[in-house]
Amino acid sequence: MPANAPPPSASANAHSSLHAVVADDFAAVNRTILDQLTSRIPLVETIGQYIIESGGKRLRPLLVLLAARSLGYAGDKHVTLATLVEFMHTSTLLHDDVVDESHMRRGKATANDSWGNAPSVLVGDFLYSRSFQMMVNVGSMRIMEVLSAATCTIAEGEVQQLTNVGNPDVDEAAYFETIQGKTAMLFEAASHSGALLAGATPEQEAALRDYGRYLGLAFQLVDDLLDYQGDAEAMGKNVGDDLAEGKPTLPLIQAMAAGTAEQAKVIRQAIRKGGLERLEEVLAIVRDTGALDYTRAKAEEMSAKALAQLDALPDSPFRDSMAHLARLAVDRQS
């Protein structure tokens, strides 16, 4: 590292330690990603590489690798499985940024901002299609069943979130249903499919499936929390983006439930209208009503449930990394 370079962040070091136990596997995943991005259409490769290389944590492929290795898997199909899960995730990012009309992701211009909506949607379609080609190569009908069902649930979750925009009457139960679909489902499918690949017992399969679900919920809860108290530079997006889009996330839902009638009215109006005209007022309300603490407590609850699932696994460095990941889910700034 150059002498004048800033030291790695605690978050970066934490993620590096998570990957250490599967470093060779992860290197193989990165090589496979580049191989599978090959297309006779140059723009497909250009946009695909741009979004793949944009600095994401690659937690979903990591889950595949850790789940499979934690149960002693010694083959090589986990690399293909991890890669296709990352392609599924990346395709949803491309589509989401078009739907949300986003201009920044991970501190960089979104693909739709750089190339336009149509190329972004179509390259997202390509990545989805490539993931199903790779799924066939894994050769497990059970895994294909899990992942194909997950794609439907994720799409439903995205549509549900879209219909919730501008609706201040969304309650906590509907919120959790939405984030289970749009976020937690792919976490769940990643750890579940890794377990299936490794020949898990029924108890281990259920535990790793539920581990991924609770981990995904914890991550989304913290994402929604950080939208009201995070650091824009660390997050790679602006504080208040969810409010600007009129998304009724848990900090707002709880603030309406716990606040005064006047505070609830302010938030209801902000959700209906979208935008950031009342951002400072809304930030004060979510702090004063304890809505941020409530959201963090829910995230910690999901993290604890994820940790509890690991009791079904044998002791190993892979299990230790999954435990570390569950704790990191609620102890991060981006």
C-alpha positions as CSV (number, residue, x, y, z in Angstrom):
1,M,0.0,0.0,0.0
2,P,1.4,3.5,-0.9
3,A,2.8,5.4,2.1
4,N,0.2,8.1,1.7
5,A,-2.8,5.8,1.2
6,P,-5.5,5.7,3.9
7,P,-5.6,2.6,6.0
8,P,-8.2,0.0,5.2
9,S,-11.5,0.6,7.0
10,A,-12.6,-1.7,9.8
11,S,-15.5,-2.8,7.5
12,A,-13.0,-3.7,4.7
13,N,-10.8,-5.7,7.1
14,A,-13.9,-7.5,8.4
15,H,-15.0,-8.5,5.0
16,S,-11.5,-9.6,4.1
17,S,-11.3,-11.9,7.1
18,L,-14.7,-13.4,6.1
19,H,-13.3,-14.4,2.7
20,A,-10.0,-15.7,4.0
21,V,-11.2,-19.2,4.7
22,V,-12.5,-19.6,1.2
23,A,-9.9,-17.5,-0.5
24,D,-9.0,-20.0,-3.2
25,D,-12.7,-20.8,-3.9
26,F,-13.4,-17.0,-4.1
27,A,-10.6,-16.5,-6.6
28,A,-12.1,-19.3,-8.7
29,V,-15.5,-17.6,-8.5
30,N,-13.9,-14.3,-9.8
31,R,-12.3,-16.1,-12.7
32,T,-15.6,-17.9,-13.5
33,I,-17.5,-14.6,-13.4
34,L,-15.2,-13.1,-16.0
35,D,-15.4,-16.3,-18.2
36,Q,-19.2,-16.4,-18.0
37,L,-19.5,-12.7,-19.0
38,T,-18.2,-13.5,-22.4
39,S,-20.6,-12.5,-25.2
40,R,-20.5,-11.9,-28.9
41,I,-22.1,-8.5,-28.1
42,P,-19.5,-6.1,-26.8
43,L,-21.9,-4.0,-24.8
44,V,-23.1,-7.0,-22.8
45,E,-19.5,-7.6,-21.6
46,T,-18.9,-3.9,-21.0
47,I,-22.0,-3.3,-18.8
48,G,-21.7,-6.7,-17.1
49,Q,-18.1,-6.1,-16.1
50,Y,-18.9,-2.6,-15.0
51,I,-21.5,-3.7,-12.5
52,I,-19.8,-6.9,-11.4
53,E,-16.5,-5.0,-10.7
54,S,-18.2,-2.0,-8.9
55,G,-17.0,-3.0,-5.4
56,G,-19.9,-5.1,-4.0
57,K,-19.3,-7.4,-1.0
58,R,-20.4,-10.5,-2.9
59,L,-22.0,-11.9,0.2
60,R,-24.4,-14.2,-1.6
61,P,-21.7,-16.2,-3.4
62,L,-19.8,-16.2,-0.2
63,L,-22.7,-17.8,1.5
64,V,-22.8,-20.6,-1.1
65,L,-19.1,-21.3,-0.5
66,L,-19.3,-21.2,3.3
67,A,-22.4,-23.3,3.5
68,A,-21.0,-26.0,1.2
69,R,-17.6,-26.1,2.8
70,S,-19.1,-26.1,6.3
71,L,-20.6,-29.5,5.5
72,G,-17.4,-30.9,4.1
73,Y,-18.1,-30.4,0.4
74,A,-14.9,-31.3,-1.6
75,G,-16.0,-30.9,-5.2
76,D,-15.9,-27.9,-7.5
77,K,-19.5,-27.2,-8.5
78,H,-19.8,-24.8,-5.6
79,V,-17.8,-22.4,-7.7
80,T,-20.4,-22.5,-10.5
81,L,-23.2,-22.3,-8.0
82,A,-21.7,-19.3,-6.3
83,T,-21.1,-17.5,-9.6
84,L,-24.6,-18.0,-10.9
85,V,-26.0,-16.7,-7.6
86,E,-23.9,-13.6,-8.0
87,F,-25.2,-13.2,-11.6
88,M,-28.8,-13.5,-10.3
89,H,-28.1,-10.8,-7.8
90,T,-26.3,-8.5,-10.3
91,S,-29.2,-8.8,-12.7
92,T,-31.6,-7.6,-10.0
93,L,-29.3,-4.6,-9.3
94,L,-29.5,-3.6,-12.9
95,H,-33.2,-3.8,-13.0
96,D,-33.7,-2.2,-9.6
97,D,-31.7,0.9,-10.6
98,V,-33.9,1.4,-13.6
99,V,-37.1,1.0,-11.6
100,D,-35.8,3.3,-8.9
101,E,-34.3,5.8,-11.4
102,S,-31.1,5.6,-9.4
103,H,-28.0,7.5,-10.4
104,M,-25.5,6.2,-7.9
105,R,-24.7,2.8,-6.5
106,R,-21.6,2.0,-4.4
107,G,-20.2,5.4,-5.0
108,K,-20.3,5.1,-8.8
109,A,-22.7,6.1,-11.5
110,T,-25.3,3.3,-12.1
111,A,-25.3,1.5,-15.4
112,N,-28.6,3.1,-16.4
113,D,-27.1,6.5,-15.7
114,S,-24.1,5.7,-17.9
115,W,-25.7,3.7,-20.8
116,G,-29.4,4.2,-20.4
117,N,-32.3,2.2,-19.2
118,A,-32.8,-0.2,-22.2
119,P,-29.2,-1.6,-22.2
120,S,-29.3,-2.0,-18.4
121,V,-32.5,-4.0,-18.5
122,L,-31.4,-6.2,-21.4
123,V,-28.0,-6.9,-19.9
124,G,-29.8,-7.8,-16.6
125,D,-31.9,-10.2,-18.7
126,F,-28.7,-11.7,-20.1
127,L,-27.2,-12.3,-16.7
128,Y,-30.4,-14.0,-15.5
129,S,-30.4,-16.2,-18.6
130,R,-26.7,-17.0,-18.1
131,S,-27.4,-18.0,-14.5
132,F,-29.9,-20.6,-15.6
133,Q,-27.5,-22.0,-18.1
134,M,-25.0,-22.4,-15.2
135,M,-27.7,-23.9,-13.0
136,V,-28.2,-26.7,-15.6
137,N,-24.4,-27.3,-15.4
138,V,-24.6,-27.8,-11.6
139,G,-26.8,-30.8,-12.4
140,S,-29.2,-30.8,-9.4
141,M,-32.9,-30.7,-9.9
142,R,-33.4,-29.9,-6.2
143,I,-31.1,-26.9,-6.4
144,M,-32.8,-25.7,-9.6
145,E,-36.1,-26.0,-7.8
146,V,-34.9,-23.8,-5.0
147,L,-33.3,-21.2,-7.2
148,S,-36.0,-20.9,-9.7
149,A,-38.6,-20.6,-7.0
150,A,-36.4,-17.9,-5.4
151,T,-36.4,-15.8,-8.7
152,C,-40.2,-15.7,-8.6
153,T,-40.3,-14.7,-5.0
154,I,-37.7,-12.0,-5.6
155,A,-39.7,-10.6,-8.5
156,E,-42.9,-10.6,-6.4
157,G,-41.0,-8.8,-3.6
158,E,-39.8,-6.1,-6.0
159,V,-43.4,-5.6,-7.3
160,Q,-44.7,-5.4,-3.8
161,Q,-42.2,-2.8,-2.9
162,L,-43.1,-0.8,-6.0
163,T,-46.8,-0.9,-5.0
164,N,-45.9,0.2,-1.5
165,V,-44.2,3.4,-2.7
166,G,-46.0,6.5,-1.5
167,N,-48.3,4.4,0.7
168,P,-48.0,5.4,4.4
169,D,-50.5,2.7,5.5
170,V,-47.9,-0.1,5.0
171,D,-47.6,-1.8,8.4
172,E,-44.7,-3.7,9.9
173,A,-46.0,-7.1,8.8
174,A,-46.2,-6.0,5.2
175,Y,-42.8,-4.4,5.4
176,F,-41.2,-7.7,6.6
177,E,-43.1,-9.6,3.8
178,T,-41.6,-7.2,1.3
179,I,-38.0,-7.4,2.5
180,Q,-38.2,-11.2,2.8
181,G,-39.0,-11.4,-0.9
182,K,-36.8,-8.7,-2.4
183,T,-33.7,-9.2,-0.2
184,A,-33.7,-12.1,2.2
185,M,-34.9,-14.7,-0.4
186,L,-31.6,-14.7,-2.3
187,F,-29.6,-14.9,0.9
188,E,-31.7,-17.9,1.8
189,A,-31.4,-19.5,-1.6
190,A,-27.6,-19.1,-1.5
191,S,-27.1,-20.8,1.8
192,H,-29.8,-23.4,1.1
193,S,-28.4,-24.4,-2.3
194,G,-24.9,-24.7,-0.8
195,A,-26.3,-27.0,1.8
196,L,-28.1,-29.1,-0.9
197,L,-24.9,-29.3,-3.0
198,A,-23.0,-30.7,0.1
199,G,-25.6,-33.4,0.8
200,A,-26.9,-31.8,4.0
201,T,-29.1,-33.8,6.5
202,P,-32.7,-32.5,6.7
203,E,-31.8,-30.7,10.0
204,Q,-28.7,-29.1,8.4
205,E,-30.6,-28.1,5.3
206,A,-33.3,-26.4,7.3
207,A,-30.7,-24.6,9.5
208,L,-28.7,-23.3,6.6
209,R,-31.9,-22.2,4.8
210,D,-33.1,-20.3,7.8
211,Y,-29.6,-18.9,8.5
212,G,-29.6,-17.2,5.1
213,R,-33.2,-15.9,5.6
214,Y,-32.4,-14.3,9.0
215,L,-29.1,-12.9,7.8
216,G,-30.8,-11.3,4.8
217,L,-33.4,-9.7,7.0
218,A,-30.7,-8.4,9.3
219,F,-28.8,-6.9,6.4
220,Q,-31.9,-5.2,4.9
221,L,-33.0,-3.8,8.3
222,V,-29.6,-2.2,8.7
223,D,-29.6,-0.9,5.2
224,D,-32.9,0.8,5.9
225,L,-31.6,2.1,9.2
226,L,-28.5,3.5,7.6
227,D,-30.7,5.5,5.2
228,Y,-31.5,7.7,8.1
229,Q,-28.2,7.7,10.1
230,G,-25.5,6.5,7.7
231,D,-22.5,8.2,6.1
232,A,-23.2,8.9,2.4
233,E,-19.6,8.4,1.4
234,A,-19.3,5.0,3.2
235,M,-22.7,3.8,1.8
236,G,-22.0,5.0,-1.8
237,K,-25.5,6.6,-1.9
238,N,-27.2,9.6,-0.4
239,V,-28.8,9.6,3.1
240,G,-32.6,9.9,2.7
241,D,-32.7,8.1,-0.7
242,D,-35.6,5.8,0.6
243,L,-37.5,8.8,1.8
244,A,-36.9,10.6,-1.5
245,E,-38.5,7.6,-3.3
246,G,-41.4,7.5,-0.9
247,K,-40.5,4.0,0.5
248,P,-42.2,3.2,3.8
249,T,-39.4,1.4,5.6
250,L,-39.4,0.3,9.2
251,P,-37.9,3.5,10.7
252,L,-40.8,5.5,9.2
253,I,-43.4,2.8,10.1
254,Q,-42.3,2.7,13.7
255,A,-42.0,6.5,14.0
256,M,-45.6,6.8,12.9
257,A,-46.6,4.1,15.4
258,A,-44.7,5.6,18.3
259,G,-44.9,9.3,17.6
260,T,-47.5,12.0,18.2
261,A,-50.4,12.5,15.8
262,E,-48.5,15.5,14.4
263,Q,-45.3,13.6,13.9
264,A,-47.2,10.8,12.2
265,K,-48.8,13.4,9.9
266,V,-45.5,14.8,8.9
267,I,-44.1,11.3,8.0
268,R,-47.3,10.3,6.2
269,Q,-47.1,13.4,4.0
270,A,-43.4,12.8,3.4
271,I,-44.0,9.3,2.2
272,R,-46.9,10.3,0.0
273,K,-45.0,13.1,-1.6
274,G,-41.5,11.7,-1.7
275,G,-38.5,14.0,-2.2
276,L,-36.3,15.5,0.5
277,E,-38.0,18.8,1.3
278,R,-38.8,17.6,4.9
279,L,-35.7,15.4,5.4
280,E,-34.3,17.2,8.5
281,E,-37.7,17.2,10.1
282,V,-38.2,13.5,9.4
283,L,-34.7,12.7,10.6
284,A,-35.5,14.4,13.9
285,I,-38.7,12.5,14.3
286,V,-37.2,9.0,13.7
287,R,-34.6,9.8,16.3
288,D,-36.9,11.3,18.9
289,T,-39.5,8.5,18.6
290,G,-36.8,5.8,19.1
291,A,-37.6,4.4,15.7
292,L,-33.9,4.0,14.8
293,D,-33.2,2.1,18.1
294,Y,-36.3,-0.1,17.4
295,T,-35.0,-0.9,13.9
296,R,-31.6,-1.8,15.2
297,A,-33.1,-4.1,17.8
298,K,-35.1,-5.9,15.1
299,A,-31.8,-6.3,13.1
300,E,-30.1,-7.7,16.2
301,E,-32.9,-10.1,16.7
302,M,-32.6,-11.4,13.2
303,S,-28.8,-11.7,13.6
304,A,-29.3,-13.7,16.8
305,K,-31.7,-16.1,15.0
306,A,-29.2,-16.6,12.2
307,L,-26.5,-17.4,14.8
308,A,-28.7,-19.9,16.5
309,Q,-29.1,-21.9,13.3
310,L,-25.3,-22.6,13.2
311,D,-25.7,-25.0,16.2
312,A,-26.7,-27.7,13.6
313,L,-23.3,-27.5,11.9
314,P,-20.0,-29.2,12.9
315,D,-17.3,-26.9,14.3
316,S,-15.1,-25.5,11.5
317,P,-13.5,-22.3,10.3
318,F,-16.4,-22.0,7.8
319,R,-19.0,-22.0,10.5
320,D,-16.9,-19.5,12.4
321,S,-17.0,-17.2,9.4
322,M,-20.7,-17.5,9.1
323,A,-21.1,-16.6,12.8
324,H,-18.8,-13.5,12.1
325,L,-20.9,-12.6,9.1
326,A,-24.1,-12.7,11.2
327,R,-22.5,-10.3,13.7
328,L,-21.1,-8.0,11.0
329,A,-24.6,-7.7,9.5
330,V,-25.6,-5.3,12.4
331,D,-22.1,-3.8,13.0
332,R,-21.4,-1.9,9.8
333,Q,-21.7,1.5,8.3
334,S,-22.2,0.5,4.6
